Structures are given as structure tokens and as C-alpha cells.
Amino acid sequence: MGSAFVADTVYLDGHLLPLAEAHISPLDRGFLFGDGVYEVIPVYSRRPFRREEHLRRLAHSLAAVRLPDPHSPGAWADIVGSLSSAAPWDDQAIYLQVTRGVDDRRDHPFPQDVSATVFGMAMPLVTPSTDLRERGAAAITADDIRWLRCDIKSLNLLPNVLLRQEAVDAGVTETILIRDGYLKEGTASNIFLVRNGVLLAPPKGQLMLPGITYDVVIELALAHGVPTQIREIHGEELHLADEVWMTSTPKEVLAITTLDDLPVGDGRPGPLARQMWQWYQEFKNTVMRNGE
């Protein structure tokens, strides 16, 4: 049976089938080793947004873990379209996962002559409530305990799980990760700062995920003449910022108004956060919903 969080119909190794009938071997290397990668593609009004960019990111992850891509971009597009069509929601998140496949040896080296396991499902795309957006979110900071290839959307998300649970235990929305004194990202978001009217963002690299929403926010800032700097940001700058935001497909642009139990700025979403959210909604309604 499906649920309010996953569509009843999923994709598994070439077939669309009911979720209850989708079975994966316990000897699959994704289950045994986390040997695989994933991607999430947003769909607005049943039109995938920047599907090609997301598929390139999937291809990057596959190549980085030396897992041959099991499908062409056209075949992936067909899978995304099939999952989207079968789902009951107009706005969705299409989850794709590829593992190295079933290996009955349970040995670390790559198995030979094994087919990848490909799984996909659709989930509703839920954005923050009006109340949360208007009051802003709370967050904490923590040392980044993840590995050195955070640009890969690997299935090995246990550090993210543990760090996100720290946020849950603290009663806040997100944990912001600091490595060697510098801001990287949140456990499931990119982080922006505003200081003295300048939008600040950490640079892409192997220590953070290259977010598609991150790209959109920077594009919107530049298009509207917002002074923008992409540079290394010291963790101490978070507490000196006028505004701090978290961005992601489901969070869109969400102001962080409390950080480590201290107010950010005056403790309310700042003017640039409010303006960027408005620009983002306009972009979503005129571009994203047209599949561009």
C-alpha cells in the first residue's frame, strides 16, 4: 500500500508496479554497503524542472562512484514522466536511486557481471507553511562529520541523519554544518547569508552538494541586481549576519531567524529574504510550472 508520502505506483528495474509488490534482495549492495547514489527531481504542475540538470548531477554521482549509468538521458526522462503521470499530486518530488546491484559474496570489491538496481518513486512536494515562513525557522550549528565527497548524492546518509536528529532533539528545523571553521551547508539544504546588503554563498566543491535551488537563488539575485559574493564563509560570520537563509526544493527560500538560541538580525525574516521568496514564487509560476 502507498501512503500520503509515497505514490502507490513505483518503478523497479524496468517495471511500474504497486509499491507493495516492489521487492529488493537483501543481498543488494545498496542495502549491504550503501553502494549507490540517488537524485531528486522536482515536478511542478506535472512538469519536471531542470530535469536535464538533475540527470547530469545523477550522472556525476554515478561516475564518481564508478557505477555505469544504466540508462540514457532519454530513458531516464521516460521513467520520470511515467512516475509523475502515475502519481496523484500535481507538484511532486521524483526520487531516483541506483545501486550496484545484487552480490551474493558480500565482499567489498565491485562484483563482475552484476546489473544495477534502479528504483524510483514519486512523493508530494510540500513547502513550508505560511506561519513558518513568516516567523522564520530556528537552526543550530555543528561540526561537519561527513566524508570528503559531499558533492556525490550517495546513499551513505548516516552522518546527515545523525546531524539532522540533533536539530530534531533541539526542537529546530535544521543543522548548519561547519568544517574546519567554514560554513558548508545544512544537512538537507544550502545556506546563504546577507550582510550589509550583500548576499553571501559558499562556493561549490567536493565538501557540499551542488544544489539546483542554490543555482536558482543566485541567478535571481544577479538578475535583480543584488550584490552577490560566492566565497568561503567563516562560521563566525553566521552570527554576525543580518539574515541567514536555508534553500532547497521543498524549503524554497526559508529565513533562519534563530541560530544557536540567538536571534539572527532582529529575529524576523529580513527584507531580502522576503523579496527573494517573492522572486522565487514568480519564477516558479512563470518558469518552473512551464517545465523550463
C-alpha positions as CSV (number, residue, x, y, z in Angstrom):
1,M,0.0,0.0,0.0
2,G,1.1,3.5,-0.7
3,S,0.7,6.4,1.8
4,A,0.3,10.1,2.0
5,F,4.0,10.4,1.5
6,V,4.7,7.9,-1.4
7,A,2.7,7.2,-4.5
8,D,1.1,3.7,-4.8
9,T,3.0,3.1,-8.1
10,V,6.8,2.9,-8.1
11,Y,9.5,1.9,-10.7
12,L,11.8,-1.0,-10.2
13,D,14.2,-2.4,-12.8
14,G,12.1,-1.6,-15.9
15,H,8.6,-2.0,-14.5
16,L,6.0,0.2,-12.9
17,L,4.3,-1.8,-10.2
18,P,2.4,-1.3,-6.9
19,L,4.6,-0.3,-4.0
20,A,3.5,-3.4,-2.1
21,E,4.9,-5.6,-4.9
22,A,8.3,-3.9,-5.1
23,H,10.9,-6.3,-3.6
24,I,14.6,-5.9,-3.5
25,S,17.1,-8.6,-2.5
26,P,18.7,-8.3,1.0
27,L,22.0,-9.0,-0.9
28,D,21.7,-5.8,-2.9
29,R,24.8,-3.8,-2.3
30,G,22.7,-0.7,-1.6
31,F,21.3,-2.5,1.4
32,L,24.6,-4.1,2.5
33,F,27.1,-1.3,1.8
34,G,25.1,1.8,0.8
35,D,26.8,1.2,-2.6
36,G,24.7,3.5,-4.7
37,V,23.5,7.0,-5.4
38,Y,20.2,8.9,-5.7
39,E,18.7,12.0,-7.2
40,V,15.5,14.0,-6.6
41,I,13.8,15.9,-9.4
42,P,11.1,18.5,-8.6
43,V,7.9,18.5,-10.7
44,Y,5.6,21.5,-10.8
45,S,2.1,21.2,-12.4
46,R,3.4,17.8,-13.6
47,R,6.3,19.3,-15.5
48,P,9.8,18.4,-14.3
49,F,12.0,21.4,-13.5
50,R,15.5,21.4,-14.9
51,R,15.3,17.7,-15.5
52,E,18.5,17.7,-17.6
53,E,20.5,19.4,-14.9
54,H,19.3,16.9,-12.3
55,L,20.1,14.0,-14.6
56,R,23.6,15.4,-15.2
57,R,24.0,15.6,-11.4
58,L,22.9,11.9,-11.2
59,A,25.4,11.1,-14.0
60,H,28.1,12.9,-12.0
61,S,27.3,10.9,-8.9
62,L,27.3,7.6,-10.8
63,A,30.7,8.4,-12.5
64,A,32.2,9.4,-9.2
65,V,31.4,6.0,-7.6
66,R,32.4,4.2,-10.8
67,L,28.9,2.8,-11.3
68,P,28.0,2.6,-15.1
69,D,24.9,4.6,-15.9
70,P,22.1,2.0,-16.6
71,H,20.0,4.4,-18.8
72,S,20.4,7.1,-21.4
73,P,19.1,10.6,-20.6
74,G,16.0,9.8,-22.7
75,A,15.3,6.6,-20.8
76,W,15.6,8.4,-17.5
77,A,13.3,11.1,-18.8
78,D,10.7,8.4,-19.7
79,I,11.0,6.9,-16.2
80,V,10.5,10.4,-14.6
81,G,7.5,11.0,-16.8
82,S,5.9,7.6,-16.0
83,L,6.3,8.1,-12.3
84,S,4.9,11.6,-12.5
85,S,1.9,10.6,-14.6
86,A,1.0,7.8,-12.1
87,A,1.2,10.0,-9.0
88,P,-1.9,11.8,-7.7
89,W,-0.2,15.1,-7.0
90,D,0.5,18.0,-9.4
91,D,3.6,19.1,-7.5
92,Q,5.9,16.2,-6.8
93,A,9.4,15.1,-6.0
94,I,10.6,12.2,-8.1
95,Y,13.2,10.1,-6.3
96,L,15.6,8.0,-8.3
97,Q,18.0,5.5,-6.8
98,V,20.7,3.3,-8.4
99,T,22.7,0.7,-6.6
100,R,25.5,-1.5,-7.9
101,G,23.1,-4.5,-7.7
102,V,22.9,-7.9,-6.0
103,D,26.1,-9.5,-5.0
104,D,25.9,-12.9,-3.1
105,R,29.5,-12.7,-1.9
106,R,29.1,-9.7,0.4
107,D,32.6,-8.6,-0.5
108,H,33.8,-5.0,-0.8
109,P,35.3,-5.0,-4.3
110,F,33.0,-4.3,-7.2
111,P,31.3,-7.5,-8.4
112,Q,31.6,-8.6,-12.0
113,D,28.6,-9.1,-14.4
114,V,26.0,-7.7,-12.0
115,S,23.2,-5.5,-13.1
116,A,22.4,-2.3,-11.3
117,T,19.2,-2.0,-9.3
118,V,17.1,1.0,-10.4
119,F,14.3,2.2,-8.2
120,G,12.1,5.3,-8.5
121,M,9.1,6.8,-6.7
122,A,7.0,9.9,-6.5
123,M,6.4,11.9,-3.4
124,P,4.3,15.0,-2.8
125,L,6.3,18.3,-2.9
126,V,5.4,20.1,0.3
127,T,6.6,23.6,1.0
128,P,6.8,25.5,4.3
129,S,3.6,26.7,5.9
130,T,2.8,30.4,5.8
131,D,3.3,30.5,9.6
132,L,6.8,29.0,9.4
133,R,7.8,31.2,6.5
134,E,6.5,34.4,8.2
135,R,8.2,33.7,11.6
136,G,11.3,32.1,10.2
137,A,13.0,28.8,11.2
138,A,15.4,28.0,14.0
139,A,18.7,26.2,13.4
140,I,21.8,25.0,15.2
141,T,25.4,24.7,14.1
142,A,27.5,21.5,14.4
143,D,30.8,20.2,13.2
144,D,30.5,18.5,9.8
145,I,31.3,14.8,10.4
146,R,30.5,13.7,6.8
147,W,33.0,12.3,4.3
148,L,35.1,14.3,1.8
149,R,32.8,13.8,-1.3
150,C,29.6,15.6,-0.3
151,D,29.2,16.5,-3.9
152,I,28.1,12.9,-4.6
153,K,24.5,12.2,-3.7
154,S,25.5,8.9,-2.1
155,L,23.1,6.6,-0.2
156,N,25.5,6.8,2.7
157,L,23.5,9.5,4.6
158,L,24.0,8.3,8.2
159,P,26.0,11.4,9.1
160,N,23.3,13.6,7.7
161,V,20.7,11.5,9.7
162,L,22.6,11.9,12.9
163,L,23.2,15.7,12.4
164,R,19.6,16.2,11.4
165,Q,18.5,14.4,14.5
166,E,20.5,16.9,16.6
167,A,18.2,19.5,15.1
168,V,15.1,17.5,16.0
169,D,16.4,16.9,19.5
170,A,16.9,20.7,19.9
171,G,13.4,21.4,18.6
172,V,14.7,23.3,15.5
173,T,14.4,22.9,11.7
174,E,18.0,22.4,10.5
175,T,21.6,21.8,11.5
176,I,24.1,24.0,9.7
177,L,27.5,22.3,9.1
178,I,30.8,23.8,9.8
179,R,34.1,22.2,8.6
180,D,37.5,23.4,9.7
181,G,35.9,26.7,10.8
182,Y,34.0,27.3,7.5
183,L,30.3,27.1,6.5
184,K,29.4,24.3,4.1
185,E,25.7,23.7,4.1
186,G,22.8,22.3,6.1
187,T,22.0,18.6,6.4
188,A,19.4,18.9,3.6
189,S,19.8,22.5,2.4
190,N,22.2,25.1,1.2
191,I,22.8,28.1,3.4
192,F,23.0,31.8,2.4
193,L,23.9,34.9,4.4
194,V,23.1,38.6,4.0
195,R,25.4,41.1,5.5
196,N,25.4,44.9,4.7
197,G,23.1,44.3,1.7
198,V,25.4,41.7,0.1
199,L,24.2,38.1,-0.5
200,L,27.0,35.6,0.5
201,A,27.1,32.0,-0.5
202,P,29.8,29.3,0.0
203,P,31.4,28.1,-3.2
204,K,30.6,24.7,-4.8
205,G,33.1,22.0,-4.3
206,Q,33.6,18.4,-3.0
207,L,32.5,19.4,0.5
208,M,29.0,20.5,-0.4
209,L,26.2,19.4,-2.7
210,P,25.7,21.5,-5.8
211,G,22.1,22.4,-5.2
212,I,19.8,23.3,-8.1
213,T,17.8,25.7,-5.9
214,Y,21.2,27.3,-4.9
215,D,21.7,28.0,-8.6
216,V,18.2,29.5,-8.9
217,V,18.7,31.8,-6.0
218,I,22.0,33.1,-7.3
219,E,20.5,33.6,-10.8
220,L,17.6,35.5,-9.3
221,A,19.9,37.7,-7.2
222,L,22.1,38.6,-10.1
223,A,19.1,39.2,-12.4
224,H,17.7,41.7,-9.9
225,G,20.9,43.5,-9.2
226,V,21.6,42.1,-5.7
227,P,25.3,42.4,-4.8
228,T,26.4,38.8,-4.5
229,Q,29.6,37.2,-3.4
230,I,30.5,33.5,-3.7
231,R,33.3,32.8,-1.3
232,E,34.5,30.9,1.7
233,I,32.4,32.0,4.7
234,H,33.8,31.6,8.2
235,G,31.4,30.1,10.7
236,E,31.6,33.1,12.9
237,E,30.1,35.2,10.1
238,L,26.8,33.3,10.7
239,H,26.3,35.1,14.0
240,L,27.2,38.5,12.5
241,A,24.9,38.2,9.6
242,D,21.8,40.4,9.1
243,E,20.0,37.5,7.5
244,V,20.6,33.7,7.2
245,W,18.5,31.6,4.8
246,M,18.2,27.9,4.0
247,T,17.3,26.9,0.5
248,S,16.2,23.6,-1.1
249,T,13.5,22.3,-3.3
250,P,11.0,21.7,-0.5
251,K,12.1,24.6,1.7
252,E,12.4,27.0,-1.3
253,V,13.8,30.2,0.4
254,L,13.3,30.0,4.2
255,A,14.7,32.6,6.6
256,I,16.5,31.3,9.7
257,T,15.7,33.8,12.4
258,T,17.1,31.9,15.4
259,L,20.6,30.3,15.4
260,D,22.1,28.5,18.3
261,D,19.4,30.1,20.5
262,L,20.3,33.6,19.4
263,P,18.3,35.9,17.1
264,V,19.5,36.5,13.6
265,G,19.3,40.2,12.9
266,D,16.2,41.4,14.7
267,G,14.8,37.9,14.9
268,R,12.4,38.2,12.0
269,P,12.8,37.3,8.3
270,G,14.8,40.1,6.7
271,P,13.8,42.3,3.8
272,L,15.9,40.5,1.2
273,A,14.6,37.1,2.4
274,R,11.1,38.3,1.8
275,Q,12.0,39.8,-1.6
276,M,13.8,36.6,-2.7
277,W,10.9,34.5,-1.7
278,Q,8.6,36.6,-3.8
279,W,11.0,36.5,-6.8
280,Y,11.2,32.7,-6.3
281,Q,7.4,32.4,-6.4
282,E,7.2,34.5,-9.5
283,F,9.9,32.3,-11.1
284,K,8.1,29.1,-10.0
285,N,4.8,30.2,-11.5
286,T,6.2,31.6,-14.8
287,V,9.1,29.2,-15.5
288,M,9.1,26.1,-13.3
289,R,5.4,25.4,-14.0
290,N,6.1,25.6,-17.7
291,G,8.8,22.9,-17.4
292,E,11.6,25.3,-18.3
